[in-house]
Amino acid sequence: MRRVVPLRGGTVQDHVALAEIELCGDLIIAASAAEDRLSLESIDEVLRVAEARAESSRE
């Protein structure tokens, strides 16, 4: 029998992974609500591409 060493704080959070999961969920919801395939513009809107580009241009 193998024993697993418990993690020190009980939980580990990877904020980047959590953000990616949230965006993926948003994309799945948008795709399921759409009557046809999502356009590239719609996908960019769901994934907030314009916001990310605006933030990176400010830096």
N, C-alpha and C positions, 0 to 999 in steps of 0.2 A: 504494500500500500504506500502510495506517495503522499507526502504532505506538502501543502502549498503554504508558503510563508505569507501571512497577511500583509497588506500594504500599510504603510505608516499612517495615514490620516483616514483610512477607510475608503476614500474615493480619490480617483485621479481624474482631473479634467483637462482635456486638450482643447483649448478654446478655438483653435483653428479647425480641428475636426468637427467640433460642435457647430461652428458657423457653416462649414461645408454641408453638414447634414441638414441644417435648416434651409439652406438654399436649394438643396436637392428636393426636400419636401415641398418647398414653394413651387418648384418646377413641375413636380408630379401633380400637384393640385391644379396648376394652370393647364397642364396637358390634359388632365381628365375632364376639366370643365370646357375645353375647347371643342368645337364641332369638327374642325379640320386640324391638320398639322399646325403646330405653332411656327410662325415665321421667325426668321433670325432676329428680326427687330423685337418681336414679342419675347423671345427667349432672353435677349439682352435686357429687356425691361424687367422681367422677372428676376434675373440674376443681378440687377442693379449695376450693370456695366458702366453706364454713363456716370453714376455717382462715384464709382471707383476710379474712373478716369479723371474726374474733376478733382478728387482728393489727391491723386498722385501728381497732377499738374501743379497743385498748390505747393507741393513740397520742394 
